[in-house]
Amino acid sequence: MSDSQCRSSRHLIDIVDPRWRSEALPFEDIAVPHAELPDPEPDSNGQPTETLSEQEKKWSDLALQLLNQHITSSTSN
């Protein structure tokens, strides 16, 4: 079948009716993990749409924790 041809699914016609299509979950009932929410207090440099997990990935990509370990190990020698 090519992209210009579509095969409709007839069994969905019996399930999907206007009442079913209009139903929606209230905003409070949608569970979103805390790390996937946008930052509640974005700083002036950050993007307000970035999630906390996206911001966390950026910092881990810089490997700053390794820099701190290297400094501590070199001062102890």
Buried (B, 14 or more C-beta within 10 A) or exposed (E): EEEEEEEEEEEEEEEEEEEEEEEEEEEEEEEEEEEEEEBEEEEEEEEEEBBBEBBEEEEEEEEEEEEEEEEEEEEEE
